[in-house]
Structure formats: structure tokens, C-alpha cells
Amino acid sequence: MTEHLVQIVGAILILVAFVLAQLRVLAQDAYGYLVPNLLGAIILTVDAWQGAQWGFVLLEGVWAAVSLWGIVAKAWGQTAATH
């Protein structure tokens, strides 16, 4: 039961941010979008790793890395697409 709850929390973090971005409530480079994506992806990556679900480890690991890249770029005053 706890494993399912952890998965649901991770998914909800990502999905709420995604829905709010699609509704144009959040910008995709806003911390309010990036941080929940990062946290949710980390949760789901760890859970997938523990279950040896390597496709999901790849998916969520990359999702987490891209979200972290966006956070770092924003903190440095850049957009994620600029160098």
C-alpha cells in the first residue's frame, strides 16, 4: 500500500504542474512548474529503480535531469534553451 501511495504522490506532483502549465497558470520555466516535476520524477525514479523497471528509470531519470537543468538555468538567470 505504501509503495502505491508513493507512486501516486510522485505522479500527482508531475501531473498538477503539467495541467497548470497547459492551462497557462504556470510557465514551463517557473519554479512552481520545475520543482514539482523534479520532486515527482525523483520519487518515481527511485521507486522504479527499486522495482527494477528500467524503462521507467530511464523515463523518470531523464525527466528529473531536465527539470534540474531548468532549475539551474533559471537560477543562473537563463532559460533552459540558452547556453
C-alpha positions as CSV (number, residue, x, y, z in Angstrom):
1,M,0.0,0.0,0.0
2,T,2.8,2.4,0.9
3,E,4.5,1.8,-2.5
4,H,1.3,2.7,-4.3
5,L,0.9,5.9,-2.2
6,V,4.5,6.9,-3.0
7,Q,3.8,6.4,-6.8
8,I,0.6,8.3,-6.6
9,V,2.3,11.3,-4.8
10,G,5.1,11.4,-7.4
11,A,2.6,11.2,-10.3
12,I,0.4,13.9,-8.8
13,L,3.3,16.3,-8.4
14,I,4.1,15.9,-12.1
15,L,0.6,16.0,-13.3
16,V,-0.6,19.0,-11.4
17,A,2.4,21.0,-12.7
18,F,1.7,19.8,-16.2
19,V,-2.0,20.6,-16.1
20,L,-1.4,24.1,-14.7
21,A,1.2,24.7,-17.4
22,Q,-1.3,23.6,-20.1
23,L,-3.9,25.9,-18.6
24,R,-1.3,28.7,-18.7
25,V,-1.5,29.2,-15.0
26,L,2.2,28.3,-14.7
27,A,5.0,29.0,-17.2
28,Q,7.2,26.0,-18.1
29,D,10.2,27.8,-16.8
30,A,8.6,28.8,-13.5
31,Y,9.9,27.2,-10.3
32,G,6.3,26.2,-9.5
33,Y,6.4,24.0,-12.6
34,L,10.0,22.8,-12.4
35,V,10.3,21.9,-8.7
36,P,7.2,19.6,-8.6
37,N,8.4,18.0,-11.8
38,L,11.8,17.4,-10.3
39,L,10.5,16.0,-7.0
40,G,7.9,13.8,-8.7
41,A,10.4,12.4,-11.1
42,I,12.9,11.7,-8.4
43,I,10.2,9.8,-6.4
44,L,9.2,7.8,-9.4
45,T,12.8,7.1,-10.4
46,V,13.7,5.7,-7.0
47,D,10.5,3.7,-7.0
48,A,11.2,2.3,-10.5
49,W,14.8,1.5,-9.5
50,Q,13.7,-0.5,-6.5
51,G,11.3,-2.4,-8.7
52,A,13.9,-2.9,-11.5
53,Q,11.7,-1.2,-14.0
54,W,14.5,0.1,-16.2
55,G,12.3,1.7,-18.8
56,F,10.7,3.9,-16.2
57,V,14.0,4.5,-14.5
58,L,15.2,6.0,-17.9
59,L,12.0,8.0,-18.4
60,E,11.8,9.4,-15.0
61,G,15.6,9.8,-14.6
62,V,15.7,12.0,-17.7
63,W,12.6,13.9,-16.6
64,A,14.3,14.7,-13.3
65,A,17.6,15.7,-15.1
66,V,15.8,18.0,-17.5
67,S,13.8,19.6,-14.6
68,L,17.0,20.1,-12.7
69,W,18.6,21.6,-15.7
70,G,15.7,24.1,-15.9
71,I,16.0,25.0,-12.3
72,V,19.8,25.6,-12.5
73,A,19.4,27.6,-15.7
74,K,16.7,29.7,-14.1
75,A,18.8,30.3,-11.0
76,W,21.6,31.5,-13.3
77,G,19.3,33.9,-15.0
78,Q,19.0,31.9,-18.2
79,T,16.3,29.9,-19.9
80,A,16.9,26.2,-20.2
81,A,17.3,26.6,-24.0
82,T,20.2,29.1,-23.8
83,H,23.8,28.3,-23.2
